[in-house]
Amino acid sequence: MDMETYSLLRSFADSWGLLAMTAFFVGVVIWVLRPGARREQDDAASIPFRHDDRPAPADRSET
């Protein structure tokens, strides 16, 4: 890779790459904090406790 290509890619990464990563971060934050997200977050948080009404098998090699 010659120095001119490196400089071009480096300047792209410094400016547009940073802008793209910042936009992605802001988008993720907005997605998580949107009004309808509470129900999905509560559902995901309860996944480990969904089958608490019955115990796990004693020996997993039997299943």
ABEGO torsion letter per residue (X at the ends): XBAAAAAAAAAAAAAAAAAAAAAAAAAAAAAAABAAAAAAAAAAAAAAAAAAABBBBABAAAX
